[in-house]
Amino acid sequence: MMRLARWACLVTFPRCLPDTDITSRTALVLAAVLLAGCATKNTPQQERTWSAYEACKAEGRVTHVYIDRVEPDGRARWAATSSPYGLQELEACMREQFAKTQRP
């Protein structure tokens, strides 16, 4: 019977909360909505870097190196799977791709 009660509590989550005034629940819901709305969107500089990387990948010029993250100003943080072999080739390709596109 205990398992059924626990399941019912999970299904009807709002009723499982201790009795609180309506303001506390409203604040909790508002905080959840605000946090959900803080999803990040890439800057134009980040999009430019990712596009250049994807173009180099499509050309087959990416080996053993991948972008770990891109800073808001477009600077990339690289990581290697086993060795940095191919980093110079990728950087050259990225420079070529950047030359093809205008800076935002």
Summary of the structure (lengths in Angstrom):
residues: 104
radius of gyration: 23.9
end to end distance: 62.3
largest distance: 68.2
contacts: 228
relative contact order: 0.12
helix: 56%
strand: 11%
